[in-house]
Amino acid sequence: NETDVLLQELRREFPWAELHEADTQLRAWMRALVEYLSGRLPWPELPYDVRATAFQRRVWEYLRAIPPGETMHYSEVAEALGQPSATRAVARACATNPVALVVPCHRIVPKGKGMAGFRWGIERKRRLLELEGSPSAHQ
């Protein structure tokens, strides 16, 4: 049973978590994600509660402000945060983002050609950018 396998994986990853059935609000958020991924709704701004350093949180909040369909470079994010020498730290914050879509790291692309740097794979990154209509998806 797929549900049992997913629950086992969840328990393995979060052994001290207390698991509960989804409530109405969580179901609404999941529906919004499914509708978004189906191309029927705009990107949903969903809440999140994950452990992060202060810098990671700043990066992730900045990424959430990048409009769908637009992309930036790691160095541009570092500059926007007032830390132009923190390009690698921005890249690391993206690499450690545990909540794809909620924190849209797929909108950060390397300078030049290509689609490097996405924790969930380059094809997913390309597909998310295509879904948003980003010109970067066609590099």
C-alpha positions in Angstrom: 0.0 0.0 0.0 1.5 3.4 -1.1 0.1 5.2 1.9 1.8 2.8 4.3 5.1 3.2 2.5 4.9 7.0 2.6 4.0 6.9 6.3 7.0 4.6 7.0 9.3 7.1 5.2 7.8 10.0 7.0 8.3 8.3 10.4 11.9 7.4 9.4 12.7 11.0 8.5 10.9 12.5 11.5 11.0 9.9 14.3 9.9 12.2 17.1 7.0 13.8 15.1 3.4 13.2 16.1 1.4 12.4 13.0 -2.2 13.4 12.6 -4.7 13.1 9.7 -4.9 16.2 7.5 -7.4 18.8 8.6 -9.6 20.9 6.3 -6.9 23.7 6.0 -4.2 21.3 5.1 -6.4 19.6 2.5 -7.1 23.1 1.0 -3.4 23.8 0.7 -2.8 20.4 -0.9 -5.6 21.1 -3.4 -4.0 24.5 -4.2 -0.6 22.8 -4.9 -2.2 20.1 -7.1 -4.1 22.8 -9.0 -0.9 24.8 -9.4 1.1 21.8 -10.7 -1.8 21.0 -13.1 -1.4 24.5 -14.5 -4.9 25.6 -13.4 -4.1 28.0 -10.5 -1.4 30.6 -9.9 1.5 29.9 -7.5 0.0 29.5 -4.0 1.6 31.3 -1.1 1.6 28.6 1.5 2.7 28.8 5.2 5.7 26.9 6.3 7.4 26.1 9.6 10.8 24.6 9.2 14.0 24.9 11.2 16.4 27.4 9.6 19.3 29.7 10.4 18.5 33.4 10.4 20.3 33.7 7.0 18.4 30.8 5.5 15.2 32.4 6.6 16.1 35.7 5.0 17.0 34.0 1.8 13.8 31.9 1.7 11.6 34.9 2.5 13.3 36.9 -0.3 12.8 34.0 -2.7 9.1 33.9 -1.9 8.9 37.5 -3.1 10.2 36.7 -6.6 7.1 36.7 -8.8 6.3 33.5 -10.7 7.9 33.5 -14.2 10.8 35.6 -13.1 14.3 34.3 -12.2 17.3 35.6 -10.5 21.0 34.6 -10.0 22.4 33.6 -6.7 24.6 36.7 -6.7 21.6 39.0 -7.3 19.9 37.6 -4.3 23.0 38.0 -2.2 23.3 41.7 -3.4 19.6 42.3 -2.7 20.1 41.0 0.9 22.9 43.5 1.3 25.6 40.8 1.4 27.2 40.7 -2.1 29.9 38.3 -1.1 27.4 35.7 0.2 26.7 34.1 -3.2 27.8 30.7 -2.0 25.7 31.0 1.2 22.6 31.9 -0.9 23.3 28.8 -3.0 23.6 26.7 0.1 20.4 28.1 1.5 18.7 27.0 -1.7 20.3 23.6 -1.6 19.0 23.0 2.0 15.5 24.2 1.3 13.2 21.4 2.5 10.0 22.8 1.1 9.9 22.9 -2.7 7.3 25.2 -4.1 6.6 26.9 -0.7 10.1 28.4 -1.0 10.6 28.6 -4.8 14.3 27.9 -5.2 13.6 26.9 -8.7 13.5 30.6 -9.6 17.2 30.9 -8.9 19.3 30.1 -12.0 23.1 30.2 -12.6 24.6 32.9 -14.7 25.1 31.8 -18.3 23.4 28.9 -19.9 22.1 25.8 -18.2 19.9 24.7 -15.3 22.2 23.7 -12.5 21.4 23.7 -8.9 18.1 22.2 -7.8 17.7 19.8 -4.9 14.8 17.9 -6.6 16.5 17.6 -10.1 17.0 19.7 -13.1 14.0 18.3 -15.0 11.6 19.3 -12.2 13.2 22.8 -12.1 12.8 23.2 -15.8 9.2 22.0 -15.6 8.3 24.4 -12.8 9.8 27.3 -14.7 7.9 26.2 -17.8 4.7 26.1 -15.8 5.4 29.7 -14.7 6.2 30.8 -18.2 9.8 31.7 -17.4 12.1 32.4 -20.4 14.9 30.7 -18.3 13.2 27.4 -18.8 14.3 27.3 -22.4 18.0 27.7 -21.8 
